[in-house]
Amino acid sequence: MRTSILFGRDVHPSITGGHHMHTIKNLGLLTVVVILTACAQASAIRFDTVQRFPVRAPGSQVAMYADEKPTCAYVEIGSVRSEGGDFVSPKAIRTALVSHAQQMGGDAVVGVGQGTRVVGATYSVAGPVNTTLTTLQGTVVHFTDPSCTK
């Protein structure tokens, strides 16, 4: 009997098809977990499903405001949220948020907030390992005056 690294329980080699089969299954599962957690996920909710604004080009600037508000007059389009696990960089989480804001026609995201929470844990020989999820969220706005940028 030996202890499975991923599942933390005793596994007999005859049940898993032998040592090599067990290792291949664990590596396959680990690969799937890493791939699924290596991408930032984003979602958006429109406040008004009728009013639409032109999609902004990829790479166009979307201003981010945490505590301050833009000086330009604006309308709120909707809310956007992006999140990623331990293998996702803060830049990837921000990029996913900005991409959704651009698709909504947003010029800025106001009330930007970030949080991190523990969503799971595993136990290994080295001790417990927490799995965290980092979230970035805010309200997408569209400036009413096209010449205004801040």
N, C-alpha and C positions, 0 to 999 in steps of 0.2 A: 504494500500500500504506500501511496505517496500523496502529498497535499497538492491540489491544483492551485496554481498561483492566481488564476482569475476567479475561481469560485470558492477558494478557501475551505475545501472539504476533501476528505480522503477519497481517492479514486483508485480503484484496482486496475492494473494494466489490462486485464482480460476484458474489462467492461468497455474500455476506450479503444480497443484494437491495438494495444501495445503502446510502448513509450513514444515511438515516432509518430504514430497516428494522433496520439493525444497532443503532442507538441504542435503538429500541423494544424489541428483544430483550434488550439489556443492562439496560434499566430494568425490564423484566418479571422477569428473573432476579434482579436486585438486590432488587426488591420481595418476591419469594418468600423470598430469603435473610433479609431483615430481619424478615419476619413469622415465619419459623421460629425465628429466634434471639431474638426479642423476648419470648418466653414462657418462664417457668421450667418445667422438667420435674421431676417427682417420682416416686419409686417407693418401695414398702414391701414388706418381707418379714416375714411372721408367723412367730414361733418355734414356736407351737402352733396348728395349723390347726383344732383342735377348740374350744378355749376362746375365747369371744368376749366382748367388753365392749360396753356400749351406746355408740353413736356420740355424740360430744359435739357440741353445737350449734355452728354456725358463729359465730365471735366469742367463744366461751368461751376463757378463758385457758389456755394450755399453757405451763408454766414451762420454761425452758431452763437447763441446767446444763452448763458446760464442764468445770471441774475438780472442783467440789464435787458432793456427792450430796444428794438430798433427805433431810430428817430423818424423813419419813413412811416407814413400811414400804411396799414396793411389789413388784410382779411385773413382769418384763420381758415385753413383748408382742411386740416385733419391732424391726427396724431400718428406718430411713427415710433417704432421700437425696433432695436437691433440688439442681438445678444450672441455671445459666443462662449465656448467652454475654455478649458485650460490651454488648449493648443491653438487658440485663436488670438491673434495680436490685437491690441487696442486700435491700430490703424485699420484692420479689416472690419472691425465692428463699426467704426466711424464711417468707413467707405460704404458699407451696406446701408447705413442710416441715410447718408447723403444721396445715394443712388435712389432710394425710395422717395426722398423729398424732391429730387429732380423729376422723377416720373410723375409726381403729383403737380408739377409746375411751381414748386416752392422756391422762394428767393432766400429764405432763412428758416431756421428752426429755433424757436424760443422756449424758454423754460427747460433747457437741456439739463437732464439729470443722469447721473451714473450710479450704479450700484453693483455690488458683488455679493453673491450668496452661495452657501454650500448647498449643493443639490444631491450629493451622494458621498459615499465613502467606501473604501475597500481596505482590507487588511492584508498586509504582506509581511514577509520576514522582517523588513525594516520598520514595521509598525503601521499604524493607520495612515491612509492617504486620502485627503479630502478632494472631492471633485467640485469645482466652483463654476459658476455661470456669471459672466459680467454683462450687464445690461446698460444700454444707452437709449434714452427716450426723450421726446419733446413734442412740441406742437409746430407743425409746418405752416408757414405763412407766405402769402403772396403780396408783394408791394403793389399798392394801387396806382402809383405813379411810376411808369417804366424807367424814367430817368433817375429815380431815387435808388440808391444802392446800400444805404446803411440805415 
